[in-house]
Amino acid sequence: MPEPQIERFENVWDALEKTAFDAQRMRIKSDMMITIEKIIRSRGLTQAEAAAQCGVTQPRISDLFRGKIEKFSIDALLDMLTALRCTVTFAVKA
């Protein structure tokens, strides 16, 4: 009996998303969410304090901490990073 073929992926998003475009968007959102959570924790902010600083509700920060990635757009995450006084840069590779 032949061995089953095992498909390998670069990361979890490549495995979960239907297109490379969608996988890239999810990677970006995931990285942004992780960064925001790290900033909030490193500053010792409560979720309520972080929400006030970011201009969102505490349940919104809770969604971020629980990894509810589908609830966030890249624009919303960029706004949160800006509200946290972060400088955001990006690199584009062809």
PyRosetta script that sets phi, psi and omega in degrees:
from pyrosetta import init, pose_from_sequence

init()
pose = pose_from_sequence("MPEPQIERFENVWDALEKTAFDAQRMRIKSDMMITIEKIIRSRGLTQAEAAAQCGVTQPRISDLFRGKIEKFSIDALLDMLTALRCTVTFAVKA")
pose.set_psi(1, 129.6)
pose.set_omega(1, -178.5)
pose.set_phi(2, -70.2)
pose.set_psi(2, 149.5)
pose.set_omega(2, 178.6)
pose.set_phi(3, -71.0)
pose.set_psi(3, 143.3)
pose.set_omega(3, 178.5)
pose.set_phi(4, -68.3)
pose.set_psi(4, 146.1)
pose.set_omega(4, 177.2)
pose.set_phi(5, -74.4)
pose.set_psi(5, 131.7)
pose.set_omega(5, 177.6)
pose.set_phi(6, -110.3)
pose.set_psi(6, 121.3)
pose.set_omega(6, 179.0)
pose.set_phi(7, -86.8)
pose.set_psi(7, 133.8)
pose.set_omega(7, -179.5)
pose.set_phi(8, -110.9)
pose.set_psi(8, 144.0)
pose.set_omega(8, -178.7)
pose.set_phi(9, -127.6)
pose.set_psi(9, 153.3)
pose.set_omega(9, 177.2)
pose.set_phi(10, -64.4)
pose.set_psi(10, -40.5)
pose.set_omega(10, -179.9)
pose.set_phi(11, -154.3)
pose.set_psi(11, 173.7)
pose.set_omega(11, -175.5)
pose.set_phi(12, -62.1)
pose.set_psi(12, -34.8)
pose.set_omega(12, -177.5)
pose.set_phi(13, -67.3)
pose.set_psi(13, -34.7)
pose.set_omega(13, 176.2)
pose.set_phi(14, -62.8)
pose.set_psi(14, -33.9)
pose.set_omega(14, 179.7)
pose.set_phi(15, -75.8)
pose.set_psi(15, -35.0)
pose.set_omega(15, -173.0)
pose.set_phi(16, -88.1)
pose.set_psi(16, -32.5)
pose.set_omega(16, -174.4)
pose.set_phi(17, -91.7)
pose.set_psi(17, 152.9)
pose.set_omega(17, -176.3)
pose.set_phi(18, -77.7)
pose.set_psi(18, -30.1)
pose.set_omega(18, -177.7)
pose.set_phi(19, -126.8)
pose.set_psi(19, 158.5)
pose.set_omega(19, 176.5)
pose.set_phi(20, -63.4)
pose.set_psi(20, -34.2)
pose.set_omega(20, 177.8)
pose.set_phi(21, -60.6)
pose.set_psi(21, -49.6)
pose.set_omega(21, -179.8)
pose.set_phi(22, -64.3)
pose.set_psi(22, -38.9)
pose.set_omega(22, 178.8)
pose.set_phi(23, -63.5)
pose.set_psi(23, -41.4)
pose.set_omega(23, 178.8)
pose.set_phi(24, -63.2)
pose.set_psi(24, -45.4)
pose.set_omega(24, 178.0)
pose.set_phi(25, -59.2)
pose.set_psi(25, -41.6)
pose.set_omega(25, -179.8)
pose.set_phi(26, -67.3)
pose.set_psi(26, -38.3)
pose.set_omega(26, 176.8)
pose.set_phi(27, -61.7)
pose.set_psi(27, -44.5)
pose.set_omega(27, -179.9)
pose.set_phi(28, -63.2)
pose.set_psi(28, -48.4)
pose.set_omega(28, 180.0)
pose.set_phi(29, -61.3)
pose.set_psi(29, -42.5)
pose.set_omega(29, 179.5)
pose.set_phi(30, -61.2)
pose.set_psi(30, -47.0)
pose.set_omega(30, 179.0)
pose.set_phi(31, -60.5)
pose.set_psi(31, -41.6)
pose.set_omega(31, -179.9)
pose.set_phi(32, -65.9)
pose.set_psi(32, -42.7)
pose.set_omega(32, -179.6)
pose.set_phi(33, -64.1)
pose.set_psi(33, -42.8)
pose.set_omega(33, 178.7)
pose.set_phi(34, -62.4)
pose.set_psi(34, -41.8)
pose.set_omega(34, 179.5)
pose.set_phi(35, -63.6)
pose.set_psi(35, -45.2)
pose.set_omega(35, 179.6)
pose.set_phi(36, -60.7)
pose.set_psi(36, -45.7)
pose.set_omega(36, 179.6)
pose.set_phi(37, -60.6)
pose.set_psi(37, -43.7)
pose.set_omega(37, 178.9)
pose.set_phi(38, -61.4)
pose.set_psi(38, -41.2)
pose.set_omega(38, 179.7)
pose.set_phi(39, -63.4)
pose.set_psi(39, -46.9)
pose.set_omega(39, -179.1)
pose.set_phi(40, -60.7)
pose.set_psi(40, -45.8)
pose.set_omega(40, -179.4)
pose.set_phi(41, -66.2)
pose.set_psi(41, -42.2)
pose.set_omega(41, -177.5)
pose.set_phi(42, -66.0)
pose.set_psi(42, -27.7)
pose.set_omega(42, 178.4)
pose.set_phi(43, -87.4)
pose.set_psi(43, -3.0)
pose.set_omega(43, 178.6)
pose.set_phi(44, 67.8)
pose.set_psi(44, 27.2)
pose.set_omega(44, -178.9)
pose.set_phi(45, -81.6)
pose.set_psi(45, 143.1)
pose.set_omega(45, 169.0)
pose.set_phi(46, -75.3)
pose.set_psi(46, 167.1)
pose.set_omega(46, 176.8)
pose.set_phi(47, -62.4)
pose.set_psi(47, -37.1)
pose.set_omega(47, 179.0)
pose.set_phi(48, -65.6)
pose.set_psi(48, -42.0)
pose.set_omega(48, 178.3)
pose.set_phi(49, -65.6)
pose.set_psi(49, -42.4)
pose.set_omega(49, 178.5)
pose.set_phi(50, -63.7)
pose.set_psi(50, -40.7)
pose.set_omega(50, 179.0)
pose.set_phi(51, -61.7)
pose.set_psi(51, -44.9)
pose.set_omega(51, 179.5)
pose.set_phi(52, -61.9)
pose.set_psi(52, -42.4)
pose.set_omega(52, -179.5)
pose.set_phi(53, -67.2)
pose.set_psi(53, -35.9)
pose.set_omega(53, -177.7)
pose.set_phi(54, -86.2)
pose.set_psi(54, -10.1)
pose.set_omega(54, -178.8)
pose.set_phi(55, 74.8)
pose.set_psi(55, 29.8)
pose.set_omega(55, 178.3)
pose.set_phi(56, -128.6)
pose.set_psi(56, 179.0)
pose.set_omega(56, 178.7)
pose.set_phi(57, -88.0)
pose.set_psi(57, 160.5)
pose.set_omega(57, 176.4)
pose.set_phi(58, -60.1)
pose.set_psi(58, -41.3)
pose.set_omega(58, 177.3)
pose.set_phi(59, -60.1)
pose.set_psi(59, -29.0)
pose.set_omega(59, 177.2)
pose.set_phi(60, -66.4)
pose.set_psi(60, -41.8)
pose.set_omega(60, 176.8)
pose.set_phi(61, -65.9)
pose.set_psi(61, -39.0)
pose.set_omega(61, 176.8)
pose.set_phi(62, -60.3)
pose.set_psi(62, -43.1)
pose.set_omega(62, 176.8)
pose.set_phi(63, -58.9)
pose.set_psi(63, -40.7)
pose.set_omega(63, 179.0)
pose.set_phi(64, -63.9)
pose.set_psi(64, -46.8)
pose.set_omega(64, -179.7)
pose.set_phi(65, -63.3)
pose.set_psi(65, -30.8)
pose.set_omega(65, -179.7)
pose.set_phi(66, -88.3)
pose.set_psi(66, 4.0)
pose.set_omega(66, 174.1)
pose.set_phi(67, 74.8)
pose.set_psi(67, 27.7)
pose.set_omega(67, 179.6)
pose.set_phi(68, -76.7)
pose.set_psi(68, 68.6)
pose.set_omega(68, -171.0)
pose.set_phi(69, -59.7)
pose.set_psi(69, -32.5)
pose.set_omega(69, -178.0)
pose.set_phi(70, -66.7)
pose.set_psi(70, -17.0)
pose.set_omega(70, -178.2)
pose.set_phi(71, -87.0)
pose.set_psi(71, -2.0)
pose.set_omega(71, -174.8)
pose.set_phi(72, -123.6)
pose.set_psi(72, 139.0)
pose.set_omega(72, 171.3)
pose.set_phi(73, -97.6)
pose.set_psi(73, 162.0)
pose.set_omega(73, 175.5)
pose.set_phi(74, -60.1)
pose.set_psi(74, -40.1)
pose.set_omega(74, 179.4)
pose.set_phi(75, -61.1)
pose.set_psi(75, -44.4)
pose.set_omega(75, -179.9)
pose.set_phi(76, -63.1)
pose.set_psi(76, -41.1)
pose.set_omega(76, 179.5)
pose.set_phi(77, -67.7)
pose.set_psi(77, -37.6)
pose.set_omega(77, 176.2)
pose.set_phi(78, -63.3)
pose.set_psi(78, -41.1)
pose.set_omega(78, 176.9)
pose.set_phi(79, -61.3)
pose.set_psi(79, -41.0)
pose.set_omega(79, 179.7)
pose.set_phi(80, -65.4)
pose.set_psi(80, -43.5)
pose.set_omega(80, 178.1)
pose.set_phi(81, -61.5)
pose.set_psi(81, -41.7)
pose.set_omega(81, 178.3)
pose.set_phi(82, -63.8)
pose.set_psi(82, -43.1)
pose.set_omega(82, 178.8)
pose.set_phi(83, -63.1)
pose.set_psi(83, -28.7)
pose.set_omega(83, 177.5)
pose.set_phi(84, -83.6)
pose.set_psi(84, 9.9)
pose.set_omega(84, 178.0)
pose.set_phi(85, 63.1)
pose.set_psi(85, 40.3)
pose.set_omega(85, 177.3)
pose.set_phi(86, -98.5)
pose.set_psi(86, 148.4)
pose.set_omega(86, 171.2)
pose.set_phi(87, -96.0)
pose.set_psi(87, 123.8)
pose.set_omega(87, -177.2)
pose.set_phi(88, -107.6)
pose.set_psi(88, 127.6)
pose.set_omega(88, 174.3)
pose.set_phi(89, -126.8)
pose.set_psi(89, 161.0)
pose.set_omega(89, 176.5)
pose.set_phi(90, -145.6)
pose.set_psi(90, 161.0)
pose.set_omega(90, 179.1)
pose.set_phi(91, -124.1)
pose.set_psi(91, 141.7)
pose.set_omega(91, 177.7)
pose.set_phi(92, -115.4)
pose.set_psi(92, 128.9)
pose.set_omega(92, 177.2)
pose.set_phi(93, -114.2)
pose.set_psi(93, 131.0)
pose.set_omega(93, 179.0)
pose.set_phi(94, -83.1)
pose.dump_pdb("model.pdb")
